[in-house]
Amino acid sequence: MTINELNERISAEFAAIQTIENQASEESRDLNEQEIVSVEKHTETADGLIDERDELDRRVKARARQDELRKRFEGTAPKARVEHVRESVLDDPKRGFASLGEFAGSVFMAEKGGAFIDERLILGAAATGMSQGVGADGGFLVPAEFSQSIWDGLNTGADSLLARTDNYTVAGESLSFPANAETSRANGSRYGGVRGYWMAEADQMTASQPKVRQMKLEPQELAVLVYGTDKLLKHAAAADRYIRMASSDEIQFCVGDAIVNGDGVGKPLGILASGCKVEVAKSSSQAAATFNQINVADMWARLHARNRSDAVWLINQDVEPQLSLMNTEVTNVAGTENVGGYNAKLYNADANTLMGRPVVPVEYCQTLGTAGDVILWSPSGYATGTRGGVDSAMSIHLRFDYNETAFRFIFEVDGQTWLQSALTPFKGSNTLTSVVTVAVRA
């Protein structure tokens, strides 16, 4: 739509408002409820059209100024230097846009057609081997730096589980590791068969050999589709914040949920489905839907000592009151009557730690009393593979009839625990691991 056409539509909206007000004035009355709604609707439409006209006018003037400068420059500089300027724009990961919101605004104007299509959109299409007709197909690519900002957003916040894991970049289709195959810490079983011997003078050494297994990370696609209304895309700052927040938060949520609950089918194998998970029993006569200090002690005892330095307690928020009320009951000699109690001091409310390790409330844990409501987990014991950052593109026609533009974000990730099963300790019979839960308390 051209500026003249927009001006005509704006005039028509104000004329409609004037007609309504004139009729009320002629009848010597105030506007009725229906007329007030109608005036508000015409005013809102006019306001939107004015914003659209002003933005189009600004871009037309900017384009004219660019053409003028280009003509002046081309008249005084060799052709090779002009080409170099073009290449510099293509080398810019932002493709000349100041923000994702400004890019979205240019896409919005391109969708309207007519007077102006931002040259930076066409340059971006040409840079990837796409035709200049790509605009009509709605296939503009989001500039690389703005895609990277979505990726960076996945590593923020206390509940970003991906950022805590042992992460690897996968360049090809998959990445295989020669992983430790041990299931026991007994002599002759460490690292699947390595054993050391104390030697007397001149004794012959005894050979041993480790056993390894192949652990494969094959990133799976996670797709997020974010819609932005045309009205939103006209306001660069709002569009920038909305698109970044909506896409990065949703990707982060889906990845976090998969790390905890994934079944390994087309997604990561979550810690609750891992063969190394240990589930401790509830305490004797424990009430339903509770989590107590005995559960804490039992879980801590099953976490391998090597995994304690980076361990975290993942909890459902329903569990938090249980932490604050944690104490040890004192009974009489016969054990038939509670005569007092004391705070076990396992939970530090100020530091939000349990047994000295951080407590992280996440939405992915089960509700209180269900297995998986509290998970003691060592993130370094969980390997993730990601293929690059976030791949982004957009379409102006997918939701054309709703006045919405679709932004598509694809992130590829896989993950699984380093251990296949819990470890039998060198001394003792209780297995040890990097993932511990407590059984149902119903």
C-alpha positions as CSV (number, residue, x, y, z in Angstrom):
1,M,0.0,0.0,0.0
2,T,1.3,3.5,-0.9
3,I,1.5,6.5,1.3
4,N,-1.4,8.2,-0.7
5,E,-3.6,5.1,-0.2
6,L,-2.8,5.1,3.5
7,N,-3.7,8.8,3.7
8,E,-7.0,8.1,2.0
9,R,-7.9,5.3,4.5
10,I,-6.9,7.5,7.4
11,S,-9.1,10.3,6.2
12,A,-12.0,7.8,5.8
13,E,-11.6,6.7,9.4
14,F,-11.7,10.3,10.7
15,A,-14.7,11.1,8.4
16,A,-16.6,8.1,9.9
17,I,-15.8,9.4,13.4
18,Q,-17.0,12.9,12.4
19,T,-20.3,11.5,11.0
20,I,-21.1,9.8,14.3
21,E,-20.3,12.8,16.4
22,N,-22.3,15.1,14.1
23,Q,-25.4,12.9,14.3
24,A,-25.2,13.0,18.1
25,S,-24.7,16.7,18.1
26,E,-27.7,17.3,15.8
27,E,-29.9,15.2,18.2
28,S,-28.5,17.2,21.2
29,R,-27.3,14.1,23.0
30,D,-24.1,12.3,24.1
31,L,-22.8,9.4,22.2
32,N,-24.5,6.1,23.1
33,E,-22.6,2.9,24.1
34,Q,-22.7,1.5,20.5
35,E,-21.4,4.8,19.1
36,I,-18.6,5.0,21.7
37,V,-17.4,1.5,20.7
38,S,-17.6,2.5,17.0
39,V,-15.6,5.7,17.6
40,E,-12.9,3.8,19.5
41,K,-12.7,1.2,16.8
42,H,-12.2,3.8,14.1
43,T,-9.7,5.7,16.3
44,E,-7.7,2.5,16.8
45,T,-7.7,1.7,13.1
46,A,-6.6,5.3,12.2
47,D,-3.8,5.1,14.8
48,G,-2.5,1.9,13.3
49,L,-2.7,3.4,9.8
50,I,-0.8,6.5,10.9
51,D,2.0,4.4,12.4
52,E,2.1,2.4,9.2
53,R,2.2,5.5,7.0
54,D,4.9,7.2,9.1
55,E,7.1,4.0,9.0
56,L,6.6,3.7,5.2
57,D,7.4,7.4,4.7
58,R,10.6,7.0,6.8
59,R,11.7,4.0,4.8
60,V,10.9,5.6,1.4
61,K,12.9,8.7,2.4
62,A,15.8,6.5,3.6
63,R,15.7,4.5,0.4
64,A,15.8,7.7,-1.6
65,R,18.7,9.0,0.4
66,Q,20.5,5.7,-0.1
67,D,19.9,5.9,-3.9
68,E,21.2,9.4,-3.9
69,L,24.4,8.5,-2.0
70,R,24.9,5.4,-4.1
71,K,24.7,7.4,-7.3
72,R,27.2,10.0,-6.0
73,F,29.5,7.3,-4.8
74,E,29.4,5.3,-8.0
75,G,30.2,8.4,-10.0
76,T,33.4,9.0,-8.1
77,A,34.6,5.4,-7.2
78,P,35.8,2.4,-9.1
79,K,33.3,-0.4,-9.6
80,A,35.5,-2.8,-7.6
81,R,35.2,-0.6,-4.5
82,V,31.4,-0.6,-4.7
83,E,31.4,-4.4,-4.8
84,H,33.6,-4.4,-1.7
85,V,31.1,-2.3,0.1
86,R,28.4,-4.8,-0.8
87,E,30.5,-7.7,0.5
88,S,31.0,-5.9,3.8
89,V,27.2,-5.8,4.3
90,L,27.0,-9.6,3.6
91,D,29.8,-10.2,6.1
92,D,27.8,-8.5,8.8
93,P,26.0,-11.2,10.9
94,K,23.2,-8.7,11.4
95,R,22.9,-8.0,7.6
96,G,22.9,-4.3,8.5
97,F,19.9,-4.4,10.9
98,A,20.3,-2.9,14.3
99,S,18.0,-5.5,16.0
100,L,15.7,-8.4,15.5
101,G,12.8,-6.0,15.9
102,E,14.1,-3.8,13.0
103,F,14.4,-6.9,10.8
104,A,10.9,-7.9,11.7
105,G,9.6,-4.4,10.8
106,S,11.3,-4.7,7.4
107,V,9.7,-8.0,6.8
108,F,6.3,-6.5,7.7
109,M,6.8,-3.7,5.1
110,A,7.9,-6.2,2.5
111,E,4.7,-8.2,3.1
112,K,2.7,-5.1,2.3
113,G,4.4,-4.8,-1.1
114,G,4.2,-1.7,-3.3
115,A,6.4,1.2,-2.6
116,F,9.3,-0.3,-0.6
117,I,11.2,-3.5,0.0
118,D,14.2,-3.1,2.2
119,E,17.3,-4.0,0.2
120,R,18.9,-5.7,3.2
121,L,16.3,-8.4,3.0
122,I,17.2,-9.1,-0.7
123,L,20.9,-9.1,0.1
124,G,20.4,-11.7,2.8
125,A,18.5,-13.9,0.4
126,A,21.1,-13.5,-2.3
127,A,23.8,-14.4,0.1
128,T,22.4,-17.9,0.6
129,G,21.8,-18.6,-3.0
130,M,18.1,-17.7,-2.9
131,S,16.4,-15.6,-5.6
132,Q,15.2,-12.1,-5.1
133,G,11.7,-13.4,-5.6
134,V,12.0,-15.1,-2.2
135,G,10.0,-12.2,-0.6
136,A,6.9,-13.3,-2.5
137,D,7.3,-16.8,-1.1
138,G,7.9,-15.5,2.5
139,G,11.3,-17.1,2.9
140,F,13.5,-14.5,4.4
141,L,16.3,-15.8,6.6
142,V,16.8,-14.4,10.1
143,P,20.3,-12.9,10.2
144,A,22.8,-15.1,11.9
145,E,23.6,-12.9,14.9
146,F,19.9,-12.7,15.9
147,S,19.7,-16.5,15.7
148,Q,22.8,-16.6,17.9
149,S,21.0,-14.4,20.5
150,I,18.2,-17.0,20.7
151,W,20.9,-19.6,21.4
152,D,22.6,-17.5,24.0
153,G,19.2,-17.1,25.7
154,L,19.1,-20.9,26.4
155,N,22.0,-20.6,28.7
156,T,20.5,-18.1,31.1
157,G,18.4,-18.6,34.2
158,A,18.8,-21.0,37.2
159,D,16.6,-23.6,35.5
160,S,18.7,-23.9,32.4
161,L,19.6,-27.5,32.6
162,L,21.4,-27.7,29.3
163,A,24.0,-25.1,30.4
164,R,24.9,-27.4,33.4
165,T,25.5,-30.6,31.4
166,D,28.7,-31.9,29.9
167,N,28.1,-30.4,26.4
168,Y,29.7,-31.2,23.1
169,T,29.3,-29.7,19.6
170,V,28.3,-32.2,17.0
171,A,29.5,-31.2,13.5
172,G,28.3,-34.2,11.6
173,E,25.2,-36.5,11.9
174,S,26.4,-37.9,15.2
175,L,29.2,-38.1,17.7
176,S,30.4,-41.4,19.3
177,F,32.5,-41.7,22.4
178,P,34.5,-44.6,23.8
179,A,32.7,-44.4,27.2
180,N,33.6,-46.1,30.5
181,A,31.9,-49.5,30.6
182,E,32.4,-50.2,34.4
183,T,29.5,-51.3,36.5
184,S,31.5,-52.1,39.6
185,R,34.4,-50.5,41.6
186,A,35.6,-53.9,42.8
187,N,39.2,-55.0,42.0
188,G,39.4,-56.1,38.4
189,S,36.2,-54.2,37.4
190,R,37.2,-50.5,37.5
191,Y,37.1,-49.0,34.0
192,G,35.8,-52.4,32.9
193,G,38.9,-54.4,33.7
194,V,41.9,-52.2,34.8
195,R,43.6,-53.5,37.9
196,G,46.7,-52.4,39.8
197,Y,49.1,-54.8,41.7
198,W,51.6,-54.2,44.5
199,M,54.9,-55.6,43.3
200,A,57.9,-57.1,45.1
201,E,61.4,-56.5,43.8
202,A,61.9,-58.0,40.3
203,D,58.3,-59.3,40.1
204,Q,56.7,-59.5,36.7
205,M,53.9,-57.1,36.1
206,T,50.4,-58.5,35.5
207,A,48.5,-57.0,32.5
208,S,44.9,-55.8,32.6
209,Q,42.8,-54.2,30.0
210,P,39.9,-51.7,30.2
211,K,36.6,-52.3,28.6
212,V,34.9,-49.5,26.8
213,R,31.5,-49.1,25.2
214,Q,30.3,-46.8,22.4
215,M,28.1,-43.9,23.5
216,K,26.4,-42.1,20.6
217,L,24.9,-38.6,20.6
218,E,22.7,-38.0,17.6
219,P,21.1,-34.5,17.8
220,Q,17.3,-34.6,17.3
221,E,15.4,-31.6,15.9
222,L,13.2,-29.4,18.2
223,A,11.1,-26.9,16.2
224,V,9.4,-23.8,17.7
225,L,7.0,-21.7,15.7
226,V,6.4,-18.1,17.0
227,Y,3.7,-15.9,15.5
228,G,4.0,-12.1,15.5
229,T,1.0,-10.0,14.6
230,D,1.5,-7.3,12.0
231,K,0.6,-4.7,14.6
232,L,3.4,-6.0,16.8
233,L,6.0,-6.1,14.0
234,K,5.4,-2.4,13.4
235,H,7.0,-1.7,16.7
236,A,10.6,-2.8,16.6
237,A,11.4,-2.8,20.3
238,A,8.4,-4.8,21.3
239,A,8.8,-7.3,18.4
240,D,12.5,-7.8,19.3
241,R,11.8,-8.6,23.0
242,Y,8.7,-10.7,22.3
243,I,10.3,-13.0,19.6
244,R,13.5,-13.5,21.6
245,M,11.7,-14.3,24.8
246,A,9.0,-16.5,23.3
247,S,11.4,-18.6,21.2
248,S,14.3,-19.0,23.6
249,D,12.0,-19.7,26.6
250,E,10.1,-22.4,24.8
251,I,13.3,-24.1,23.4
252,Q,14.8,-24.0,26.9
253,F,11.7,-25.5,28.5
254,C,11.4,-28.4,26.0
255,V,15.1,-29.2,26.3
256,G,15.0,-29.1,30.1
257,D,11.9,-31.4,30.1
258,A,13.7,-33.8,27.8
259,I,16.8,-33.9,30.0
260,V,14.6,-34.9,32.9
261,N,11.7,-36.9,31.4
262,G,12.8,-37.7,27.8
263,D,12.2,-41.3,26.6
264,G,15.1,-41.3,24.1
265,V,12.7,-41.6,21.1
266,G,13.3,-38.7,18.8
267,K,14.6,-36.7,21.8
268,P,17.3,-37.0,24.5
269,L,17.1,-39.9,27.0
270,G,16.2,-38.2,30.3
271,I,17.8,-38.9,33.7
272,L,14.5,-40.5,35.0
273,A,14.6,-43.1,32.2
274,S,18.4,-43.8,32.6
275,G,19.5,-47.2,33.5
276,C,21.8,-45.7,36.1
277,K,19.0,-44.1,38.2
278,V,18.8,-45.3,41.8
279,E,15.4,-45.0,43.6
280,V,15.6,-45.1,47.4
281,A,12.7,-46.4,49.5
282,K,10.6,-44.1,51.6
283,S,11.3,-44.0,55.3
284,S,9.4,-46.3,57.7
285,S,5.8,-45.2,58.3
286,Q,6.4,-42.1,56.2
287,A,3.2,-40.0,55.7
288,A,1.9,-39.6,52.2
289,A,3.0,-36.6,50.1
290,T,6.0,-35.7,52.3
291,F,9.7,-35.4,51.9
292,N,11.8,-35.6,55.0
293,Q,15.4,-35.6,56.3
294,I,15.6,-39.4,56.2
295,N,14.9,-39.3,52.4
296,V,17.6,-36.7,52.1
297,A,20.1,-38.8,54.0
298,D,19.3,-41.9,52.0
299,M,19.5,-40.1,48.7
300,W,22.8,-38.4,49.6
301,A,24.3,-41.8,50.6
302,R,23.6,-43.2,47.1
303,L,25.2,-40.4,45.2
304,H,28.7,-41.3,44.2
305,A,31.3,-39.2,46.1
306,R,32.9,-38.2,42.8
307,N,29.6,-36.7,41.7
308,R,28.9,-34.6,44.8
309,S,31.0,-31.5,43.9
310,D,28.6,-30.3,41.1
311,A,25.4,-32.1,42.3
312,V,22.0,-30.2,42.4
313,W,18.7,-31.0,43.9
314,L,16.0,-30.6,41.2
315,I,12.6,-30.2,42.9
316,N,9.0,-29.5,42.1
317,Q,8.0,-26.3,43.7
318,D,5.4,-28.2,45.8
319,V,8.4,-29.6,47.8
320,E,9.7,-26.3,49.1
321,P,7.4,-26.2,52.2
322,Q,8.8,-29.6,53.2
323,L,12.3,-28.3,53.2
324,S,11.5,-25.4,55.5
325,L,9.8,-27.7,58.0
326,M,12.5,-30.3,58.1
327,N,13.3,-31.6,61.6
328,T,14.1,-34.7,63.5
329,E,11.5,-36.1,65.9
330,V,12.6,-37.2,69.4
331,T,10.6,-40.1,71.0
332,N,10.5,-41.6,74.4
333,V,12.6,-44.7,75.2
334,A,9.7,-47.0,74.1
335,G,9.4,-45.1,70.9
336,T,5.7,-44.7,71.4
337,E,5.5,-41.0,71.9
338,N,7.0,-37.9,70.4
339,V,8.5,-35.8,73.1
340,G,10.2,-33.1,71.1
341,G,12.4,-32.4,68.1
342,Y,15.2,-30.4,66.7
343,N,16.1,-28.9,63.3
344,A,18.4,-31.2,61.4
345,K,20.0,-28.2,59.7
346,L,20.1,-30.0,56.4
347,Y,18.4,-27.2,54.6
348,N,19.9,-23.7,54.4
349,A,17.0,-21.3,53.5
350,D,19.3,-18.3,53.0
351,A,21.6,-20.0,50.5
352,N,18.8,-22.3,49.2
353,T,21.0,-25.4,49.6
354,L,20.4,-28.9,50.9
355,M,23.4,-30.8,52.2
356,G,25.4,-27.9,50.9
357,R,24.3,-28.3,47.3
358,P,21.9,-25.9,45.3
359,V,18.2,-26.5,45.3
360,V,16.7,-25.8,41.8
361,P,12.9,-25.6,41.5
362,V,12.0,-26.7,38.0
363,E,8.7,-27.5,36.3
364,Y,9.9,-30.8,34.9
365,C,9.8,-32.6,38.3
366,Q,6.7,-34.5,39.5
367,T,4.4,-33.2,42.2
368,L,5.1,-33.9,45.9
369,G,4.9,-37.5,46.9
370,T,5.4,-38.9,43.4
371,A,8.7,-40.5,42.3
372,G,10.7,-37.8,40.6
373,D,9.5,-34.9,42.7
374,V,13.0,-34.6,44.1
375,I,16.0,-35.6,42.0
376,L,19.6,-35.5,43.3
377,W,21.6,-35.2,40.0
378,S,25.2,-34.6,38.9
379,P,25.0,-32.6,35.6
380,S,28.6,-33.6,34.7
381,G,27.4,-37.2,34.6
382,Y,25.0,-36.3,31.7
383,A,26.4,-35.7,28.2
384,T,24.6,-33.5,25.7
385,G,25.4,-33.0,22.0
386,T,24.2,-29.9,20.1
387,R,24.5,-29.2,16.4
388,G,25.5,-25.6,16.2
389,G,23.1,-22.9,17.5
390,V,19.5,-22.1,16.5
391,D,18.5,-22.2,12.8
392,S,16.0,-19.5,12.1
393,A,13.7,-18.5,9.2
394,M,10.3,-16.8,8.8
395,S,7.3,-16.9,6.5
396,I,4.9,-14.0,5.7
397,H,2.3,-16.2,4.1
398,L,1.7,-19.1,6.6
399,R,-0.7,-17.0,8.6
400,F,-1.4,-14.3,6.0
401,D,-5.2,-14.4,6.6
402,Y,-4.6,-13.7,10.3
403,N,-2.3,-10.7,9.8
404,E,0.5,-12.7,11.4
405,T,4.1,-13.5,10.5
406,A,5.6,-16.9,11.5
407,F,9.1,-17.2,12.8
408,R,10.5,-20.7,12.9
409,F,13.4,-21.8,15.1
410,I,15.0,-25.2,15.0
411,F,17.4,-26.5,17.6
412,E,19.1,-29.9,17.5
413,V,20.2,-31.7,20.7
414,D,20.6,-35.1,22.2
415,G,21.7,-36.4,25.6
416,Q,22.1,-39.3,27.9
417,T,23.9,-40.2,31.2
418,W,27.5,-41.3,31.0
419,L,26.7,-44.3,33.2
420,Q,24.7,-47.2,31.8
421,S,23.9,-48.6,35.3
422,A,24.6,-47.8,38.9
423,L,28.0,-48.8,40.3
424,T,28.7,-51.5,42.8
425,P,31.2,-49.9,45.3
426,F,34.6,-51.2,46.2
427,K,33.4,-51.8,49.7
428,G,29.8,-52.3,50.5
429,S,26.7,-53.5,48.7
430,N,24.6,-50.4,48.1
431,T,25.1,-49.2,44.5
432,L,26.2,-45.7,43.8
433,T,25.3,-43.4,40.9
434,S,24.9,-39.8,39.5
435,V,21.0,-39.8,39.6
436,V,19.0,-40.5,42.7
437,T,15.3,-40.3,43.4
438,V,12.9,-41.4,46.2
439,A,10.1,-43.8,45.8
440,V,6.4,-42.9,45.8
441,R,5.1,-41.7,49.2
442,A,1.3,-42.3,48.9
